[in-house]
């Protein structure tokens, strides 16, 4: 009887794989995709009821992947190995996306900056702040995670951004952070901290081309809305432009 059950599961898993190959994961139901995923780490059990239980408990395929290991272990049929595997899936996706971003990419306008920063910050469940460094040809040469948590002038390490710029010989930087559970509109704190960073970095010879805020379904560009230019003008008012060159000429960057 056990041998018959085993063969039944093997046949069902084969049909699941064939279905995925024929119609694609996007055309399968959530529990079927999760069932197929679990079949690779739970070899001797019917993963169909486990997949259903997980979806019912957490609400969706995405929320299953976002669940912590402790909560996953509470679902019958999910052992330590499977729970660990599920929690790592999202991290593998993030690593894959970041690996793609390591290739040479040019950012010459706001639309390209939003696309790049969107990839960098997608699927983040907490607020994170990054700096993207460009050479004089507008090519990305490095990106660096600067901080996690609510962005403000005291938490964002301007010294770290400056040191990275010097290390990678970059006089141009695009700042970005996310609002994972909020609107794309900048808060008053976002504006205050961005102004502080623009002025401080320009005084250290680093052009801030833009600051992009990525929300769930929208984005905001400080450059496109004239705020970066405003902050630089405020800085220039403190000095006579002809007697003090605050910063080198920025690389090509179109705000439109």
Secondary structure, DSSP 8 states (H G I E B T S, - for coil): -HHHHHHHHHHHHHHHHHHHHHH-GGGS-HHHHHHHHHHTT-TTS-HHHHHHHHHHHHSSHHHHHHS-HHHHTTSTT--HHHHHHHHHHHHHHHHHHHHHHTS--B--BHHHHHHHHHHHHTT-SS-EEEEEEE-TTSBEEEEEEEEESS--TTTS-HHHHHHHHHHTT-SEEEEEEEETTS-SS--HHHHHHHHHHHHHHHHTT-EEEEEEEEESS-EEETTTTTHHHHHHHHHHTTS-TTT---S------B--
